[in-house]
Amino acid sequence: MLKFIAKRLANYVVMLFVAVSFTYFMASAFMHPRSVYESRTPRPPQDSIERTLDLANLNDRTPVLERYWNWLTAIVTRWDWGKSPTLESVNSAIAPRVLASTELVTLSTVLSIVLGVALGIYTAQRQYKWQDRMFMVTGTLFMVIPSAVLALLIVLMAIAVNDTVGFRMFYVTGLSSYTGDDIGLRLLDFLQHIILPTISLTLLGMVGYHLTQRTYLLDELHADYVRTARMKGLTRRQAVRRHALRASLIPTGVNVAFSIASVFTGAVITESIFAINGLGRYFITAINQSDINASVAIAAFGGVCTLTGALLADIFSAWLDPRIKMS
């Protein structure tokens, strides 16, 4: 196992380095930080523009290989991911946003996976019955509702609840507002802020896991080896639990693992509705402002999440299916 993990990690480190380097050259080719200053009114002096771009290592009049080497050296020696065109430290800008996104998506991701997979298993074993039809209609409804509309509906419902009970039970913006030192009150304040975006992201995420897990399990339920297990005396529940369920969880686990990166950067609309300064909003801002260093840093973080998920998917698949040899 340890040898397998070490080999995988070595491969993934090389893949990550190549992917991030390629992203840097692509961003340098298509983004133009100089335009951030040249579009201002009044336009700054040309010498000031050149000096600022040089300080940020973003001057397009410097050879791209030289800029890449300076950028890579700073990361390796000081873990410095550079500066934005406005000379803001990328490290300082990303760190709190990663924390905010982690707080936002962790609980909703876990709930989406657990509830979605459980619902997929439940409905697959009741194919075409009223329970299956009801959850299919509900799932389809949530799929066609835009995430912004769903989030706004949840906000309106929360405001109505607050008005009904006569005090603010739910907060609709941010992740915290308490500034004291009481741990209990701080936790309560966090829960009051996090519950609404968590509900929004959970409802959107669990639909996909429900439908995919239902499809995978239905495929396995009709497989020959499951019918053979039934003929050998296993009950339907035993055949599902011992054989079909384990096999159907493998592609679901792989899908979960490779969706980790998109979970962090894909909650842009939810972050906007609930005024949360997370990684998704920052990613959009970085692209709009031609912030090469920030865009590459976020892409690198996404790459780490994806490859970590890939490693976990390999281990999870081998654990579920003993035919997979980890060598």
KOLKE-236932 format. One record per residue (C-alpha): residue number from 1; x negated, y negated, z; residue in three letters. Coordinates in nm, 2 decimals. Layout:
ATOM     n       c1       c2       c3   res
ATOM   NUM        X        Y        Z   ala
...
# end
This chain:
ATOM     n       c1       c2       c3   res
ATOM     1     0.00     0.00     0.00   met
ATOM     2    -0.27    -0.25     0.10   leu
ATOM     3    -0.47    -0.17    -0.21   lys
ATOM     4    -0.16    -0.23    -0.43   phe
ATOM     5    -0.08    -0.56    -0.26   ile
ATOM     6    -0.45    -0.67    -0.30   ala
ATOM     7    -0.45    -0.59    -0.67   lys
ATOM     8    -0.12    -0.76    -0.72   arg
ATOM     9    -0.23    -1.07    -0.53   leu
ATOM    10    -0.55    -1.09    -0.74   ala
ATOM    11    -0.35    -1.07    -1.06   asn
ATOM    12    -0.10    -1.33    -0.94   tyr
ATOM    13    -0.37    -1.58    -0.84   val
ATOM    14    -0.51    -1.56    -1.19   val
ATOM    15    -0.17    -1.60    -1.35   met
ATOM    16    -0.09    -1.89    -1.12   leu
ATOM    17    -0.41    -2.07    -1.21   phe
ATOM    18    -0.35    -2.03    -1.58   val
ATOM    19     0.01    -2.14    -1.56   ala
ATOM    20    -0.06    -2.44    -1.34   val
ATOM    21    -0.35    -2.55    -1.57   ser
ATOM    22    -0.13    -2.51    -1.87   phe
ATOM    23     0.14    -2.72    -1.70   thr
ATOM    24    -0.12    -2.99    -1.63   tyr
ATOM    25    -0.22    -3.01    -2.00   phe
ATOM    26     0.14    -3.01    -2.11   met
ATOM    27     0.24    -3.28    -1.87   ala
ATOM    28    -0.06    -3.49    -1.97   ser
ATOM    29     0.04    -3.46    -2.33   ala
ATOM    30     0.41    -3.55    -2.30   phe
ATOM    31     0.42    -3.79    -2.00   met
ATOM    32     0.29    -4.14    -2.02   his
ATOM    33     0.23    -4.30    -1.68   pro
ATOM    34     0.10    -4.62    -1.86   arg
ATOM    35     0.46    -4.69    -1.96   ser
ATOM    36     0.56    -4.73    -1.59   val
ATOM    37     0.36    -5.05    -1.58   tyr
ATOM    38     0.40    -5.17    -1.94   glu
ATOM    39     0.78    -5.16    -1.91   ser
ATOM    40     0.78    -5.39    -1.61   arg
ATOM    41     0.90    -5.75    -1.63   thr
ATOM    42     0.68    -5.94    -1.59   pro
ATOM    43     0.41    -5.71    -1.72   arg
ATOM    44     0.10    -5.67    -1.50   pro
ATOM    45    -0.23    -5.78    -1.64   pro
ATOM    46    -0.40    -5.52    -1.85   gln
ATOM    47    -0.70    -5.49    -1.63   asp
ATOM    48    -0.48    -5.42    -1.33   ser
ATOM    49    -0.30    -5.15    -1.52   ile
ATOM    50    -0.63    -4.98    -1.62   glu
ATOM    51    -0.77    -5.00    -1.27   arg
ATOM    52    -0.45    -4.85    -1.11   thr
ATOM    53    -0.44    -4.57    -1.37   leu
ATOM    54    -0.81    -4.49    -1.30   asp
ATOM    55    -0.75    -4.48    -0.93   leu
ATOM    56    -0.46    -4.23    -0.98   ala
ATOM    57    -0.67    -4.03    -1.24   asn
ATOM    58    -0.39    -4.08    -1.49   leu
ATOM    59    -0.56    -4.31    -1.75   asn
ATOM    60    -0.48    -4.16    -2.09   asp
ATOM    61    -0.79    -4.34    -2.22   arg
ATOM    62    -1.00    -4.10    -2.01   thr
ATOM    63    -1.06    -3.76    -2.18   pro
ATOM    64    -0.80    -3.51    -2.06   val
ATOM    65    -1.07    -3.25    -1.97   leu
ATOM    66    -1.24    -3.50    -1.74   glu
ATOM    67    -0.91    -3.59    -1.57   arg
ATOM    68    -0.84    -3.22    -1.53   tyr
ATOM    69    -1.18    -3.15    -1.38   trp
ATOM    70    -1.13    -3.44    -1.13   asn
ATOM    71    -0.78    -3.32    -1.04   trp
ATOM    72    -0.89    -2.95    -1.00   leu
ATOM    73    -1.20    -3.05    -0.79   thr
ATOM    74    -0.98    -3.26    -0.56   ala
ATOM    75    -0.75    -2.96    -0.50   ile
ATOM    76    -1.02    -2.71    -0.44   val
ATOM    77    -1.24    -2.93    -0.21   thr
ATOM    78    -0.97    -3.14    -0.03   arg
ATOM    79    -0.64    -2.98    -0.11   trp
ATOM    80    -0.55    -3.32    -0.26   asp
ATOM    81    -0.29    -3.29    -0.54   trp
ATOM    82    -0.35    -3.65    -0.66   gly
ATOM    83    -0.15    -3.97    -0.66   lys
ATOM    84     0.15    -4.09    -0.84   ser
ATOM    85     0.14    -4.38    -1.09   pro
ATOM    86     0.22    -4.61    -0.80   thr
ATOM    87    -0.08    -4.47    -0.60   leu
ATOM    88     0.15    -4.28    -0.36   glu
ATOM    89    -0.01    -3.96    -0.23   ser
ATOM    90     0.16    -3.65    -0.38   val
ATOM    91     0.08    -3.45    -0.07   asn
ATOM    92     0.25    -3.70     0.16   ser
ATOM    93     0.55    -3.72    -0.07   ala
ATOM    94     0.60    -3.35    -0.12   ile
ATOM    95     0.55    -3.22     0.23   ala
ATOM    96     0.87    -3.36     0.39   pro
ATOM    97     1.08    -3.28     0.09   arg
ATOM    98     0.96    -2.92     0.09   val
ATOM    99     1.07    -2.90     0.46   leu
ATOM   100     1.40    -3.06     0.38   ala
ATOM   101     1.47    -2.82     0.09   ser
ATOM   102     1.36    -2.52     0.31   thr
ATOM   103     1.61    -2.63     0.58   glu
ATOM   104     1.88    -2.68     0.32   leu
ATOM   105     1.85    -2.36     0.12   val
ATOM   106     1.73    -2.09     0.36   thr
ATOM   107     2.05    -2.03     0.54   leu
ATOM   108     2.26    -2.06     0.22   ser
ATOM   109     2.04    -1.83     0.03   thr
ATOM   110     2.05    -1.56     0.30   val
ATOM   111     2.43    -1.59     0.32   leu
ATOM   112     2.47    -1.59    -0.06   ser
ATOM   113     2.27    -1.27    -0.09   ile
ATOM   114     2.43    -1.09     0.20   val
ATOM   115     2.79    -1.19     0.13   leu
ATOM   116     2.76    -1.16    -0.25   gly
ATOM   117     2.60    -0.82    -0.25   val
ATOM   118     2.84    -0.69     0.01   ala
ATOM   119     3.14    -0.82    -0.19   leu
ATOM   120     3.00    -0.66    -0.51   gly
ATOM   121     2.97    -0.33    -0.33   ile
ATOM   122     3.32    -0.36    -0.19   tyr
ATOM   123     3.49    -0.45    -0.52   thr
ATOM   124     3.29    -0.20    -0.73   ala
ATOM   125     3.43     0.08    -0.52   gln
ATOM   126     3.78    -0.06    -0.57   arg
ATOM   127     3.76    -0.12    -0.94   gln
ATOM   128     4.08    -0.26    -1.09   tyr
ATOM   129     4.26    -0.26    -0.76   lys
ATOM   130     4.42    -0.57    -0.62   trp
ATOM   131     4.12    -0.65    -0.41   gln
ATOM   132     3.89    -0.63    -0.71   asp
ATOM   133     4.12    -0.85    -0.92   arg
ATOM   134     4.16    -1.10    -0.65   met
ATOM   135     3.79    -1.15    -0.59   phe
ATOM   136     3.72    -1.15    -0.96   met
ATOM   137     3.97    -1.43    -1.01   val
ATOM   138     3.83    -1.62    -0.72   thr
ATOM   139     3.47    -1.57    -0.84   gly
ATOM   140     3.56    -1.69    -1.19   thr
ATOM   141     3.72    -2.00    -1.04   leu
ATOM   142     3.41    -2.09    -0.85   phe
ATOM   143     3.20    -2.02    -1.16   met
ATOM   144     3.39    -2.27    -1.37   val
ATOM   145     3.41    -2.54    -1.11   ile
ATOM   146     3.12    -2.78    -1.15   pro
ATOM   147     2.89    -2.79    -0.85   ser
ATOM   148     2.94    -3.16    -0.81   ala
ATOM   149     3.32    -3.13    -0.80   val
ATOM   150     3.30    -2.84    -0.54   leu
ATOM   151     3.06    -3.04    -0.32   ala
ATOM   152     3.29    -3.35    -0.34   leu
ATOM   153     3.59    -3.13    -0.25   leu
ATOM   154     3.41    -3.00     0.05   ile
ATOM   155     3.32    -3.35     0.16   val
ATOM   156     3.68    -3.47     0.13   leu
ATOM   157     3.80    -3.17     0.33   met
ATOM   158     3.54    -3.24     0.60   ala
ATOM   159     3.64    -3.61     0.62   ile
ATOM   160     4.01    -3.50     0.65   ala
ATOM   161     3.91    -3.26     0.94   val
ATOM   162     3.71    -3.54     1.11   asn
ATOM   163     4.02    -3.77     1.08   asp
ATOM   164     4.25    -3.50     1.22   thr
ATOM   165     4.04    -3.41     1.52   val
ATOM   166     3.96    -3.77     1.60   gly
ATOM   167     3.58    -3.75     1.61   phe
ATOM   168     3.30    -3.68     1.37   arg
ATOM   169     3.27    -3.30     1.36   met
ATOM   170     3.09    -3.29     1.03   phe
ATOM   171     2.83    -3.52     0.88   tyr
ATOM   172     2.84    -3.56     0.50   val
ATOM   173     2.50    -3.72     0.44   thr
ATOM   174     2.14    -3.63     0.54   gly
ATOM   175     2.01    -3.35     0.76   leu
ATOM   176     1.98    -3.53     1.09   ser
ATOM   177     2.08    -3.85     1.28   ser
ATOM   178     1.99    -3.77     1.64   tyr
ATOM   179     1.67    -3.93     1.76   thr
ATOM   180     1.65    -3.81     2.12   gly
ATOM   181     1.45    -3.54     2.28   asp
ATOM   182     1.72    -3.30     2.39   asp
ATOM   183     1.67    -2.97     2.20   ile
ATOM   184     2.04    -2.87     2.23   gly
ATOM   185     2.17    -3.20     2.10   leu
ATOM   186     1.91    -3.19     1.82   arg
ATOM   187     2.02    -2.84     1.72   leu
ATOM   188     2.39    -2.94     1.73   leu
ATOM   189     2.32    -3.25     1.52   asp
ATOM   190     2.14    -3.04     1.26   phe
ATOM   191     2.42    -2.79     1.24   leu
ATOM   192     2.67    -3.07     1.20   gln
ATOM   193     2.47    -3.19     0.90   his
ATOM   194     2.37    -2.86     0.74   ile
ATOM   195     2.71    -2.68     0.75   ile
ATOM   196     2.87    -2.86     0.45   leu
ATOM   197     2.58    -2.83     0.20   pro
ATOM   198     2.53    -2.47     0.32   thr
ATOM   199     2.90    -2.39     0.24   ile
ATOM   200     2.86    -2.55    -0.10   ser
ATOM   201     2.54    -2.37    -0.20   leu
ATOM   202     2.67    -2.04    -0.05   thr
ATOM   203     2.99    -2.04    -0.25   leu
ATOM   204     2.80    -2.11    -0.57   leu
ATOM   205     2.53    -1.86    -0.51   gly
ATOM   206     2.73    -1.56    -0.38   met
ATOM   207     2.95    -1.55    -0.69   val
ATOM   208     2.65    -1.46    -0.91   gly
ATOM   209     2.53    -1.19    -0.67   tyr
ATOM   210     2.88    -1.05    -0.63   his
ATOM   211     2.94    -1.01    -1.01   leu
ATOM   212     2.59    -0.87    -1.08   thr
ATOM   213     2.59    -0.63    -0.79   gln
ATOM   214     2.94    -0.51    -0.89   arg
ATOM   215     2.82    -0.45    -1.25   thr
ATOM   216     2.50    -0.27    -1.14   tyr
ATOM   217     2.69    -0.04    -0.90   leu
ATOM   218     2.96     0.04    -1.15   leu
ATOM   219     2.70     0.15    -1.39   asp
ATOM   220     2.54     0.38    -1.13   glu
ATOM   221     2.88     0.52    -1.02   leu
ATOM   222     2.94     0.65    -1.37   his
ATOM   223     2.59     0.80    -1.41   ala
ATOM   224     2.54     1.17    -1.45   asp
ATOM   225     2.33     1.21    -1.13   tyr
ATOM   226     2.61     1.07    -0.92   val
ATOM   227     2.86     1.31    -1.07   arg
ATOM   228     2.61     1.59    -1.01   thr
ATOM   229     2.57     1.49    -0.64   ala
ATOM   230     2.95     1.50    -0.61   arg
ATOM   231     2.97     1.85    -0.76   met
ATOM   232     2.71     1.97    -0.51   lys
ATOM   233     2.94     1.88    -0.23   gly
ATOM   234     2.87     1.52    -0.14   leu
ATOM   235     3.17     1.30    -0.07   thr
ATOM   236     3.22     0.98    -0.28   arg
ATOM   237     3.09     0.76     0.01   arg
ATOM   238     2.78     0.98     0.06   gln
ATOM   239     2.70     0.98    -0.31   ala
ATOM   240     2.74     0.60    -0.33   val
ATOM   241     2.53     0.54    -0.01   arg
ATOM   242     2.25     0.79    -0.09   arg
ATOM   243     2.22     0.75    -0.46   his
ATOM   244     2.42     0.49    -0.65   ala
ATOM   245     2.37     0.21    -0.40   leu
ATOM   246     2.00     0.24    -0.37   arg
ATOM   247     1.95     0.24    -0.75   ala
ATOM   248     2.19    -0.05    -0.80   ser
ATOM   249     2.01    -0.26    -0.54   leu
ATOM   250     1.68    -0.25    -0.73   ile
ATOM   251     1.78    -0.49    -1.01   pro
ATOM   252     1.96    -0.71    -0.76   thr
ATOM   253     1.65    -0.73    -0.55   gly
ATOM   254     1.44    -0.83    -0.86   val
ATOM   255     1.70    -1.10    -0.95   asn
ATOM   256     1.68    -1.24    -0.59   val
ATOM   257     1.30    -1.24    -0.59   ala
ATOM   258     1.27    -1.43    -0.92   phe
ATOM   259     1.53    -1.68    -0.82   ser
ATOM   260     1.34    -1.81    -0.52   ile
ATOM   261     1.18    -2.10    -0.71   ala
ATOM   262     1.50    -2.21    -0.87   ser
ATOM   263     1.67    -2.22    -0.53   val
ATOM   264     1.43    -2.49    -0.42   phe
ATOM   265     1.44    -2.71    -0.73   thr
ATOM   266     1.79    -2.62    -0.85   gly
ATOM   267     1.99    -2.79    -0.57   ala
ATOM   268     1.96    -3.13    -0.73   val
ATOM   269     2.33    -3.20    -0.74   ile
ATOM   270     2.40    -3.08    -0.39   thr
ATOM   271     2.11    -3.29    -0.26   glu
ATOM   272     2.25    -3.59    -0.44   ser
ATOM   273     2.60    -3.55    -0.31   ile
ATOM   274     2.49    -3.51     0.05   phe
ATOM   275     2.20    -3.76     0.02   ala
ATOM   276     1.93    -3.51     0.11   ile
ATOM   277     1.58    -3.60     0.00   asn
ATOM   278     1.48    -3.26    -0.11   gly
ATOM   279     1.24    -3.11    -0.37   leu
ATOM   280     1.50    -3.10    -0.65   gly
ATOM   281     1.57    -3.48    -0.64   arg
ATOM   282     1.20    -3.55    -0.62   tyr
ATOM   283     1.13    -3.33    -0.92   phe
ATOM   284     1.38    -3.52    -1.13   ile
ATOM   285     1.23    -3.85    -1.01   thr
ATOM   286     0.88    -3.74    -1.09   ala
ATOM   287     0.97    -3.65    -1.44   ile
ATOM   288     1.16    -3.98    -1.50   asn
ATOM   289     0.86    -4.18    -1.37   gln
ATOM   290     0.61    -3.98    -1.58   ser
ATOM   291     0.44    -3.87    -1.25   asp
ATOM   292     0.21    -3.60    -1.39   ile
ATOM   293     0.05    -3.50    -1.06   asn
ATOM   294     0.38    -3.47    -0.87   ala
ATOM   295     0.54    -3.27    -1.15   ser
ATOM   296     0.24    -3.02    -1.17   val
ATOM   297     0.24    -2.99    -0.79   ala
ATOM   298     0.61    -2.90    -0.78   ile
ATOM   299     0.56    -2.66    -1.07   ala
ATOM   300     0.27    -2.50    -0.87   ala
ATOM   301     0.50    -2.46    -0.57   phe
ATOM   302     0.76    -2.30    -0.79   gly
ATOM   303     0.50    -2.07    -0.93   gly
ATOM   304     0.39    -1.96    -0.58   val
ATOM   305     0.75    -1.89    -0.49   cys
ATOM   306     0.81    -1.69    -0.80   thr
ATOM   307     0.50    -1.48    -0.77   leu
ATOM   308     0.57    -1.42    -0.40   thr
ATOM   309     0.91    -1.31    -0.50   gly
ATOM   310     0.77    -1.08    -0.76   ala
ATOM   311     0.54    -0.92    -0.51   leu
ATOM   312     0.83    -0.87    -0.27   leu
ATOM   313     1.04    -0.73    -0.55   ala
ATOM   314     0.77    -0.47    -0.63   asp
ATOM   315     0.75    -0.36    -0.26   ile
ATOM   316     1.13    -0.36    -0.23   phe
ATOM   317     1.18    -0.15    -0.55   ser
ATOM   318     0.92     0.10    -0.43   ala
ATOM   319     1.09     0.13    -0.09   trp
ATOM   320     1.43     0.19    -0.25   leu
ATOM   321     1.30     0.43    -0.52   asp
ATOM   322     1.03     0.68    -0.42   pro
ATOM   323     0.97     0.76    -0.78   arg
ATOM   324     0.79     0.43    -0.81   ile
ATOM   325     0.43     0.49    -0.73   lys
ATOM   326     0.24     0.20    -0.57   met
ATOM   327    -0.10     0.27    -0.70   ser
# end
